[in-house]
């Protein structure tokens, strides 16, 4: 049991589906933002536009899979997308 200064969250259970959905949505947003910026460029790089669009489509497909994914799959998707977002932000 935590001490008096440490909140006890032991009774709270995380929502794996929501956590995964949030992670995937963060990646979709990242791709959407970069895609819009590339399309607005004076001379859009069509290869980059397609690369960003493909990444966004893949994330949206995974987002749809969450509706039928079990807890293990949701946790895997959340982990994969957390790592992907970190990688995208660092690139």
C-alpha positions, 0 to 999 in steps of 0.5 A, spaced: 500 500 500 502 506 498 504 511 503 500 517 505 503 522 500 503 517 494 496 516 491 493 509 490 491 508 483 491 500 484 484 499 483 484 503 477 484 499 470 486 502 464 482 502 458 487 498 453 482 499 447 482 507 448 490 507 450 491 504 443 486 508 439 489 514 442 496 512 440 494 510 433 490 517 432 496 521 434 500 517 429 494 519 424 494 526 426 502 526 425 501 524 418 495 528 416 499 534 419 505 533 414 501 531 408 497 537 408 504 541 409 507 537 403 501 538 399 501 546 400 508 547 398 510 551 392 512 544 389 510 538 393 514 532 393 509 527 390 513 521 392 513 524 399 506 526 399 505 518 397 509 516 402 505 520 408 498 518 405 500 511 405 502 511 412 496 515 414 492 509 410 496 504 414 494 507 421 487 508 419 486 501 417 489 499 424 485 504 427 479 500 424 482 493 427 481 496 434 474 495 434 475 487 434 482 486 437 482 483 444 486 486 449 493 483 447 492 485 440 490 492 443 496 492 447 501 490 442 498 496 437 499 501 443 506 499 444 507 499 436 504 506 435 507 509 441 514 507 438 512 509 431 510 516 434 517 517 437 520 515 431 516 520 427 517 525 431 525 524 431 525 524 424 
